[in-house]
């Protein structure tokens, strides 16, 4: 199990993680995209996501290829 600890001094990141929400349709149903209507939000949390993917993302086991041979 991996955990992520965020320093309390990272105020903008904490604000992003607390306030960013999924985009909802006109009926209030939550969709699959983040609501990026507020230009002050999502930038810092996106950057964190890229870092986490690069450092801890899923990787194919050594020796396996993901392309089709045909």
mmCIF file as gemmi writes it, N, C-alpha and C atoms, coordinates in Angstrom:
data_model
loop_
_atom_site.group_PDB
_atom_site.id
_atom_site.type_symbol
_atom_site.label_atom_id
_atom_site.label_alt_id
_atom_site.label_comp_id
_atom_site.label_asym_id
_atom_site.label_entity_id
_atom_site.label_seq_id
_atom_site.pdbx_PDB_ins_code
_atom_site.Cartn_x
_atom_site.Cartn_y
_atom_site.Cartn_z
_atom_site.occupancy
_atom_site.B_iso_or_equiv
_atom_site.pdbx_formal_charge
_atom_site.auth_seq_id
_atom_site.auth_asym_id
_atom_site.pdbx_PDB_model_num
ATOM 1 N N . UNK Axp A 1 ? 0.846 -1.176 0 1 0 ? 1 A 1
ATOM 2 C CA . UNK Axp A 1 ? 0 0 0 1 0 ? 1 A 1
ATOM 3 C C . UNK Axp A 1 ? 0.89 1.237 0 1 0 ? 1 A 1
ATOM 4 N N . UNK Axp A 2 ? 0.526 2.187 -0.839 1 0 ? 2 A 1
ATOM 5 C CA . UNK Axp A 2 ? 1.267 3.439 -0.889 1 0 ? 2 A 1
ATOM 6 C C . UNK Axp A 2 ? 0.414 4.544 -0.317 1 0 ? 2 A 1
ATOM 7 N N . UNK Axp A 3 ? 1.081 5.49 0.283 1 0 ? 3 A 1
ATOM 8 C CA . UNK Axp A 3 ? 0.393 6.642 0.854 1 0 ? 3 A 1
ATOM 9 C C . UNK Axp A 3 ? 1.077 7.9 0.38 1 0 ? 3 A 1
ATOM 10 N N . UNK Axp A 4 ? 0.324 8.964 0.346 1 0 ? 4 A 1
ATOM 11 C CA . UNK Axp A 4 ? 0.858 10.25 -0.059 1 0 ? 4 A 1
ATOM 12 C C . UNK Axp A 4 ? 0.648 11.226 1.084 1 0 ? 4 A 1
ATOM 13 N N . UNK Axp A 5 ? 1.72 11.803 1.544 1 0 ? 5 A 1
ATOM 14 C CA . UNK Axp A 5 ? 1.639 12.803 2.597 1 0 ? 5 A 1
ATOM 15 C C . UNK Axp A 5 ? 1.907 14.168 1.984 1 0 ? 5 A 1
ATOM 16 N N . UNK Axp A 6 ? 1.07 15.132 2.308 1 0 ? 6 A 1
ATOM 17 C CA . UNK Axp A 6 ? 1.201 16.474 1.763 1 0 ? 6 A 1
ATOM 18 C C . UNK Axp A 6 ? 1.541 17.427 2.902 1 0 ? 6 A 1
ATOM 19 N N . UNK Axp A 7 ? 2.616 18.156 2.711 1 0 ? 7 A 1
ATOM 20 C CA . UNK Axp A 7 ? 3.062 19.12 3.716 1 0 ? 7 A 1
ATOM 21 C C . UNK Axp A 7 ? 1.993 20.203 3.885 1 0 ? 7 A 1
ATOM 22 N N . UNK Axp A 8 ? 1.642 20.552 5.109 1 0 ? 8 A 1
ATOM 23 C CA . UNK Axp A 8 ? 0.621 21.584 5.351 1 0 ? 8 A 1
ATOM 24 C C . UNK Axp A 8 ? 0.97 22.936 4.723 1 0 ? 8 A 1
ATOM 25 N N . UNK Axp A 9 ? 2.238 23.15 4.389 1 0 ? 9 A 1
ATOM 26 C CA . UNK Axp A 9 ? 2.625 24.412 3.751 1 0 ? 9 A 1
ATOM 27 C C . UNK Axp A 9 ? 2.218 24.46 2.276 1 0 ? 9 A 1
ATOM 28 N N . UNK Axp A 10 ? 1.812 23.337 1.71 1 0 ? 10 A 1
ATOM 29 C CA . UNK Axp A 10 ? 1.378 23.285 0.305 1 0 ? 10 A 1
ATOM 30 C C . UNK Axp A 10 ? -0.087 23.708 0.221 1 0 ? 10 A 1
ATOM 31 N N . UNK Axp A 11 ? -0.337 24.952 0.523 1 0 ? 11 A 1
ATOM 32 C CA . UNK Axp A 11 ? -1.721 25.444 0.656 1 0 ? 11 A 1
ATOM 33 C C . UNK Axp A 11 ? -2.509 25.383 -0.646 1 0 ? 11 A 1
ATOM 34 N N . UNK Axp A 12 ? -1.87 25.732 -1.763 1 0 ? 12 A 1
ATOM 35 C CA . UNK Axp A 12 ? -2.6 25.7 -3.036 1 0 ? 12 A 1
ATOM 36 C C . UNK Axp A 12 ? -2.974 24.273 -3.426 1 0 ? 12 A 1
ATOM 37 N N . UNK Axp A 13 ? -2.075 23.328 -3.195 1 0 ? 13 A 1
ATOM 38 C CA . UNK Axp A 13 ? -2.376 21.93 -3.5 1 0 ? 13 A 1
ATOM 39 C C . UNK Axp A 13 ? -3.515 21.427 -2.621 1 0 ? 13 A 1
ATOM 40 N N . UNK Axp A 14 ? -3.455 21.726 -1.346 1 0 ? 14 A 1
ATOM 41 C CA . UNK Axp A 14 ? -4.52 21.297 -0.431 1 0 ? 14 A 1
ATOM 42 C C . UNK Axp A 14 ? -5.855 21.899 -0.857 1 0 ? 14 A 1
ATOM 43 N N . UNK Axp A 15 ? -5.844 23.188 -1.239 1 0 ? 15 A 1
ATOM 44 C CA . UNK Axp A 15 ? -7.085 23.836 -1.692 1 0 ? 15 A 1
ATOM 45 C C . UNK Axp A 15 ? -7.621 23.131 -2.938 1 0 ? 15 A 1
ATOM 46 N N . UNK Axp A 16 ? -6.745 22.819 -3.883 1 0 ? 16 A 1
ATOM 47 C CA . UNK Axp A 16 ? -7.177 22.096 -5.084 1 0 ? 16 A 1
ATOM 48 C C . UNK Axp A 16 ? -7.816 20.761 -4.723 1 0 ? 16 A 1
ATOM 49 N N . UNK Axp A 17 ? -7.138 19.991 -3.891 1 0 ? 17 A 1
ATOM 50 C CA . UNK Axp A 17 ? -7.648 18.663 -3.547 1 0 ? 17 A 1
ATOM 51 C C . UNK Axp A 17 ? -8.974 18.736 -2.799 1 0 ? 17 A 1
ATOM 52 N N . UNK Axp A 18 ? -9.202 19.799 -2.082 1 0 ? 18 A 1
ATOM 53 C CA . UNK Axp A 18 ? -10.465 19.957 -1.347 1 0 ? 18 A 1
ATOM 54 C C . UNK Axp A 18 ? -11.591 20.491 -2.224 1 0 ? 18 A 1
ATOM 55 N N . UNK Axp A 19 ? -11.264 21.262 -3.255 1 0 ? 19 A 1
ATOM 56 C CA . UNK Axp A 19 ? -12.305 21.972 -4.01 1 0 ? 19 A 1
ATOM 57 C C . UNK Axp A 19 ? -12.587 21.45 -5.414 1 0 ? 19 A 1
ATOM 58 N N . UNK Axp A 20 ? -11.664 20.746 -6.024 1 0 ? 20 A 1
ATOM 59 C CA . UNK Axp A 20 ? -11.904 20.259 -7.385 1 0 ? 20 A 1
ATOM 60 C C . UNK Axp A 20 ? -12.974 19.169 -7.337 1 0 ? 20 A 1
ATOM 61 N N . UNK Axp A 21 ? -13.932 19.26 -8.242 1 0 ? 21 A 1
ATOM 62 C CA . UNK Axp A 21 ? -15.046 18.302 -8.276 1 0 ? 21 A 1
ATOM 63 C C . UNK Axp A 21 ? -15.222 17.778 -9.693 1 0 ? 21 A 1
ATOM 64 N N . UNK Axp A 22 ? -15.985 16.712 -9.819 1 0 ? 22 A 1
ATOM 65 C CA . UNK Axp A 22 ? -16.324 16.158 -11.127 1 0 ? 22 A 1
ATOM 66 C C . UNK Axp A 22 ? -17.413 17.009 -11.758 1 0 ? 22 A 1
ATOM 67 N N . UNK Axp A 23 ? -17.356 17.165 -13.073 1 0 ? 23 A 1
ATOM 68 C CA . UNK Axp A 23 ? -18.349 17.951 -13.801 1 0 ? 23 A 1
ATOM 69 C C . UNK Axp A 23 ? -19.678 17.201 -13.79 1 0 ? 23 A 1
ATOM 70 N N . UNK Axp A 24 ? -20.766 17.926 -13.527 1 0 ? 24 A 1
ATOM 71 C CA . UNK Axp A 24 ? -22.103 17.333 -13.497 1 0 ? 24 A 1
ATOM 72 C C . UNK Axp A 24 ? -22.919 17.847 -14.677 1 0 ? 24 A 1
ATOM 73 N N . UNK Axp A 25 ? -23.88 17.044 -15.12 1 0 ? 25 A 1
ATOM 74 C CA . UNK Axp A 25 ? -24.763 17.488 -16.194 1 0 ? 25 A 1
ATOM 75 C C . UNK Axp A 25 ? -25.892 18.337 -15.616 1 0 ? 25 A 1
ATOM 76 N N . UNK Axp A 26 ? -26.839 18.733 -16.459 1 0 ? 26 A 1
ATOM 77 C CA . UNK Axp A 26 ? -27.943 19.595 -16.033 1 0 ? 26 A 1
ATOM 78 C C . UNK Axp A 26 ? -28.842 18.974 -14.976 1 0 ? 26 A 1
ATOM 79 N N . UNK Axp A 27 ? -28.793 17.651 -14.838 1 0 ? 27 A 1
ATOM 80 C CA . UNK Axp A 27 ? -29.622 16.954 -13.854 1 0 ? 27 A 1
ATOM 81 C C . UNK Axp A 27 ? -28.866 16.65 -12.568 1 0 ? 27 A 1
ATOM 82 N N . UNK Axp A 28 ? -27.608 17.071 -12.501 1 0 ? 28 A 1
ATOM 83 C CA . UNK Axp A 28 ? -26.809 16.826 -11.305 1 0 ? 28 A 1
ATOM 84 C C . UNK Axp A 28 ? -26.07 15.497 -11.302 1 0 ? 28 A 1
ATOM 85 N N . UNK Axp A 29 ? -26.13 14.765 -12.418 1 0 ? 29 A 1
ATOM 86 C CA . UNK Axp A 29 ? -25.412 13.496 -12.513 1 0 ? 29 A 1
ATOM 87 C C . UNK Axp A 29 ? -23.93 13.767 -12.746 1 0 ? 29 A 1
ATOM 88 N N . UNK Axp A 30 ? -23.091 13.13 -11.956 1 0 ? 30 A 1
ATOM 89 C CA . UNK Axp A 30 ? -21.653 13.337 -12.048 1 0 ? 30 A 1
ATOM 90 C C . UNK Axp A 30 ? -21.104 12.599 -13.26 1 0 ? 30 A 1
ATOM 91 N N . UNK Axp A 31 ? -20.244 13.283 -14.022 1 0 ? 31 A 1
ATOM 92 C CA . UNK Axp A 31 ? -19.657 12.699 -15.217 1 0 ? 31 A 1
ATOM 93 C C . UNK Axp A 31 ? -18.253 12.186 -14.97 1 0 ? 31 A 1
ATOM 94 N N . UNK Axp A 32 ? -17.508 11.996 -16.073 1 0 ? 32 A 1
ATOM 95 C CA . UNK Axp A 32 ? -16.169 11.422 -15.989 1 0 ? 32 A 1
ATOM 96 C C . UNK Axp A 32 ? -15.07 12.468 -16.186 1 0 ? 32 A 1
ATOM 97 N N . UNK Axp A 33 ? -15.435 13.752 -16.207 1 0 ? 33 A 1
ATOM 98 C CA . UNK Axp A 33 ? -14.441 14.805 -16.389 1 0 ? 33 A 1
ATOM 99 C C . UNK Axp A 33 ? -14.453 15.749 -15.2 1 0 ? 33 A 1
ATOM 100 N N . UNK Axp A 34 ? -13.281 16.312 -14.918 1 0 ? 34 A 1
ATOM 101 C CA . UNK Axp A 34 ? -13.188 17.287 -13.843 1 0 ? 34 A 1
ATOM 102 C C . UNK Axp A 34 ? -13.799 18.612 -14.287 1 0 ? 34 A 1
ATOM 103 N N . UNK Axp A 35 ? -14.383 19.317 -13.34 1 0 ? 35 A 1
ATOM 104 C CA . UNK Axp A 35 ? -14.921 20.645 -13.604 1 0 ? 35 A 1
ATOM 105 C C . UNK Axp A 35 ? -13.76 21.623 -13.568 1 0 ? 35 A 1
ATOM 106 N N . UNK Axp A 36 ? -13.38 22.131 -14.734 1 0 ? 36 A 1
ATOM 107 C CA . UNK Axp A 36 ? -12.255 23.058 -14.839 1 0 ? 36 A 1
ATOM 108 C C . UNK Axp A 36 ? -12.738 24.472 -15.125 1 0 ? 36 A 1
ATOM 109 N N . UNK Axp A 37 ? -13.954 24.791 -14.682 1 0 ? 37 A 1
ATOM 110 C CA . UNK Axp A 37 ? -14.522 26.109 -14.945 1 0 ? 37 A 1
ATOM 111 C C . UNK Axp A 37 ? -13.857 27.206 -14.126 1 0 ? 37 A 1
ATOM 112 N N . UNK Axp A 38 ? -13.243 26.863 -13.006 1 0 ? 38 A 1
ATOM 113 C CA . UNK Axp A 38 ? -12.531 27.846 -12.185 1 0 ? 38 A 1
ATOM 114 C C . UNK Axp A 38 ? -11.052 27.791 -12.562 1 0 ? 38 A 1
ATOM 115 N N . UNK Axp A 39 ? -10.527 28.84 -13.213 1 0 ? 39 A 1
ATOM 116 C CA . UNK Axp A 39 ? -9.129 28.808 -13.658 1 0 ? 39 A 1
ATOM 117 C C . UNK Axp A 39 ? -8.116 28.768 -12.507 1 0 ? 39 A 1
ATOM 118 N N . UNK Axp A 40 ? -8.557 29.035 -11.292 1 0 ? 40 A 1
ATOM 119 C CA . UNK Axp A 40 ? -7.664 28.988 -10.136 1 0 ? 40 A 1
ATOM 120 C C . UNK Axp A 40 ? -7.453 27.565 -9.625 1 0 ? 40 A 1
ATOM 121 N N . UNK Axp A 41 ? -8.281 26.628 -10.088 1 0 ? 41 A 1
ATOM 122 C CA . UNK Axp A 41 ? -8.208 25.251 -9.594 1 0 ? 41 A 1
ATOM 123 C C . UNK Axp A 41 ? -7.716 24.309 -10.689 1 0 ? 41 A 1
ATOM 124 N N . UNK Axp A 42 ? -7.316 23.152 -10.298 1 0 ? 42 A 1
ATOM 125 C CA . UNK Axp A 42 ? -6.902 21.975 -11.08 1 0 ? 42 A 1
ATOM 126 C C . UNK Axp A 42 ? -5.463 22.005 -11.571 1 0 ? 42 A 1
ATOM 127 N N . UNK Axp A 43 ? -4.833 23.153 -11.71 1 0 ? 43 A 1
ATOM 128 C CA . UNK Axp A 43 ? -3.471 23.181 -12.239 1 0 ? 43 A 1
ATOM 129 C C . UNK Axp A 43 ? -2.489 22.46 -11.316 1 0 ? 43 A 1
ATOM 130 N N . UNK Axp A 44 ? -2.521 22.782 -10.031 1 0 ? 44 A 1
ATOM 131 C CA . UNK Axp A 44 ? -1.568 22.193 -9.083 1 0 ? 44 A 1
ATOM 132 C C . UNK Axp A 44 ? -1.866 20.709 -8.861 1 0 ? 44 A 1
ATOM 133 N N . UNK Axp A 45 ? -3.136 20.353 -8.762 1 0 ? 45 A 1
ATOM 134 C CA . UNK Axp A 45 ? -3.463 18.937 -8.554 1 0 ? 45 A 1
ATOM 135 C C . UNK Axp A 45 ? -3.178 18.118 -9.816 1 0 ? 45 A 1
ATOM 136 N N . UNK Axp A 46 ? -3.321 18.705 -11.009 1 0 ? 46 A 1
ATOM 137 C CA . UNK Axp A 46 ? -2.914 18.016 -12.243 1 0 ? 46 A 1
ATOM 138 C C . UNK Axp A 46 ? -1.418 17.715 -12.202 1 0 ? 46 A 1
ATOM 139 N N . UNK Axp A 47 ? -0.631 18.704 -11.786 1 0 ? 47 A 1
ATOM 140 C CA . UNK Axp A 47 ? 0.821 18.511 -11.703 1 0 ? 47 A 1
ATOM 141 C C . UNK Axp A 47 ? 1.166 17.377 -10.741 1 0 ? 47 A 1
ATOM 142 N N . UNK Axp A 48 ? 0.487 17.317 -9.613 1 0 ? 48 A 1
ATOM 143 C CA . UNK Axp A 48 ? 0.707 16.225 -8.664 1 0 ? 48 A 1
ATOM 144 C C . UNK Axp A 48 ? 0.372 14.888 -9.32 1 0 ? 48 A 1
ATOM 145 N N . UNK Axp A 49 ? -0.719 14.841 -10.068 1 0 ? 49 A 1
ATOM 146 C CA . UNK Axp A 49 ? -1.116 13.605 -10.742 1 0 ? 49 A 1
ATOM 147 C C . UNK Axp A 49 ? -0.07 13.119 -11.736 1 0 ? 49 A 1
ATOM 148 N N . UNK Axp A 50 ? 0.52 14.054 -12.496 1 0 ? 50 A 1
ATOM 149 C CA . UNK Axp A 50 ? 1.575 13.671 -13.442 1 0 ? 50 A 1
ATOM 150 C C . UNK Axp A 50 ? 2.79 13.117 -12.701 1 0 ? 50 A 1
ATOM 151 N N . UNK Axp A 51 ? 3.144 13.747 -11.592 1 0 ? 51 A 1
ATOM 152 C CA . UNK Axp A 51 ? 4.283 13.266 -10.8 1 0 ? 51 A 1
ATOM 153 C C . UNK Axp A 51 ? 4.008 11.859 -10.263 1 0 ? 51 A 1
ATOM 154 N N . UNK Axp A 52 ? 2.845 11.655 -9.688 1 0 ? 52 A 1
ATOM 155 C CA . UNK Axp A 52 ? 2.505 10.349 -9.108 1 0 ? 52 A 1
ATOM 156 C C . UNK Axp A 52 ? 2.504 9.277 -10.194 1 0 ? 52 A 1
ATOM 157 N N . UNK Axp A 53 ? 1.951 9.577 -11.37 1 0 ? 53 A 1
ATOM 158 C CA . UNK Axp A 53 ? 1.949 8.605 -12.466 1 0 ? 53 A 1
ATOM 159 C C . UNK Axp A 53 ? 3.374 8.267 -12.893 1 0 ? 53 A 1
ATOM 160 N N . UNK Axp A 54 ? 4.218 9.267 -12.995 1 0 ? 54 A 1
ATOM 161 C CA . UNK Axp A 54 ? 5.61 9.027 -13.422 1 0 ? 54 A 1
ATOM 162 C C . UNK Axp A 54 ? 6.367 8.192 -12.398 1 0 ? 54 A 1
ATOM 163 N N . UNK Axp A 55 ? 6.201 8.493 -11.141 1 0 ? 55 A 1
ATOM 164 C CA . UNK Axp A 55 ? 6.956 7.804 -10.094 1 0 ? 55 A 1
ATOM 165 C C . UNK Axp A 55 ? 6.372 6.448 -9.708 1 0 ? 55 A 1
ATOM 166 N N . UNK Axp A 56 ? 5.042 6.321 -9.711 1 0 ? 56 A 1
ATOM 167 C CA . UNK Axp A 56 ? 4.401 5.125 -9.158 1 0 ? 56 A 1
ATOM 168 C C . UNK Axp A 56 ? 3.382 4.485 -10.091 1 0 ? 56 A 1
ATOM 169 N N . UNK Axp A 57 ? 3.315 4.917 -11.344 1 0 ? 57 A 1
ATOM 170 C CA . UNK Axp A 57 ? 2.308 4.412 -12.273 1 0 ? 57 A 1
ATOM 171 C C . UNK Axp A 57 ? 2.459 2.926 -12.549 1 0 ? 57 A 1
ATOM 172 N N . UNK Axp A 58 ? 1.445 2.366 -13.168 1 0 ? 58 A 1
ATOM 173 C CA . UNK Axp A 58 ? 1.466 0.946 -13.518 1 0 ? 58 A 1
ATOM 174 C C . UNK Axp A 58 ? 2.478 0.725 -14.627 1 0 ? 58 A 1
ATOM 175 N N . UNK Axp A 59 ? 3.231 -0.312 -14.506 1 0 ? 59 A 1
ATOM 176 C CA . UNK Axp A 59 ? 4.224 -0.654 -15.513 1 0 ? 59 A 1
ATOM 177 C C . UNK Axp A 59 ? 4.054 -2.121 -15.897 1 0 ? 59 A 1
ATOM 178 N N . UNK Axp A 60 ? 4.231 -2.398 -17.181 1 0 ? 60 A 1
ATOM 179 C CA . UNK Axp A 60 ? 4.134 -3.784 -17.651 1 0 ? 60 A 1
ATOM 180 C C . UNK Axp A 60 ? 5.32 -4.57 -17.105 1 0 ? 60 A 1
ATOM 181 N N . UNK Axp A 61 ? 5.097 -5.813 -16.72 1 0 ? 61 A 1
ATOM 182 C CA . UNK Axp A 61 ? 6.212 -6.646 -16.253 1 0 ? 61 A 1
ATOM 183 C C . UNK Axp A 61 ? 7.294 -6.755 -17.327 1 0 ? 61 A 1
ATOM 184 N N . UNK Axp A 62 ? 8.511 -6.883 -16.947 1 0 ? 62 A 1
ATOM 185 C CA . UNK Axp A 62 ? 9.636 -6.987 -17.878 1 0 ? 62 A 1
ATOM 186 C C . UNK Axp A 62 ? 9.448 -8.21 -18.761 1 0 ? 62 A 1
ATOM 187 N N . UNK Axp A 63 ? 9.669 -8.039 -20.052 1 0 ? 63 A 1
ATOM 188 C CA . UNK Axp A 63 ? 9.567 -9.154 -20.985 1 0 ? 63 A 1
ATOM 189 C C . UNK Axp A 63 ? 8.243 -9.225 -21.72 1 0 ? 63 A 1
ATOM 190 N N . UNK Axp A 64 ? 7.215 -8.527 -21.241 1 0 ? 64 A 1
ATOM 191 C CA . UNK Axp A 64 ? 5.926 -8.539 -21.928 1 0 ? 64 A 1
ATOM 192 C C . UNK Axp A 64 ? 5.843 -7.354 -22.884 1 0 ? 64 A 1
ATOM 193 N N . UNK Axp A 65 ? 5.195 -7.579 -24.02 1 0 ? 65 A 1
ATOM 194 C CA . UNK Axp A 65 ? 5.013 -6.513 -24.992 1 0 ? 65 A 1
ATOM 195 C C . UNK Axp A 65 ? 3.531 -6.224 -25.11 1 0 ? 65 A 1
ATOM 196 N N . UNK Axp A 66 ? 3.188 -4.956 -25.254 1 0 ? 66 A 1
ATOM 197 C CA . UNK Axp A 66 ? 1.784 -4.576 -25.337 1 0 ? 66 A 1
ATOM 198 C C . UNK Axp A 66 ? 1.28 -4.449 -26.758 1 0 ? 66 A 1
ATOM 199 N N . UNK Axp A 67 ? 2.142 -4.625 -27.767 1 0 ? 67 A 1
ATOM 200 C CA . UNK Axp A 67 ? 1.714 -4.488 -29.143 1 0 ? 67 A 1
ATOM 201 C C . UNK Axp A 67 ? 1.308 -5.845 -29.725 1 0 ? 67 A 1
ATOM 202 N N . UNK Axp A 68 ? 0.445 -5.797 -30.707 1 0 ? 68 A 1
ATOM 203 C CA . UNK Axp A 68 ? -0.018 -7.031 -31.332 1 0 ? 68 A 1
ATOM 204 C C . UNK Axp A 68 ? 0.956 -7.414 -32.448 1 0 ? 68 A 1
ATOM 205 N N . UNK Axp A 69 ? 1.201 -8.689 -32.545 1 0 ? 69 A 1
ATOM 206 C CA . UNK Axp A 69 ? 2.065 -9.204 -33.613 1 0 ? 69 A 1
ATOM 207 C C . UNK Axp A 69 ? 1.155 -9.931 -34.597 1 0 ? 69 A 1
ATOM 208 N N . UNK Axp A 70 ? 1.202 -9.541 -35.843 1 0 ? 70 A 1
ATOM 209 C CA . UNK Axp A 70 ? 0.288 -10.167 -36.782 1 0 ? 70 A 1
ATOM 210 C C . UNK Axp A 70 ? 0.698 -10.181 -38.18 1 0 ? 70 A 1
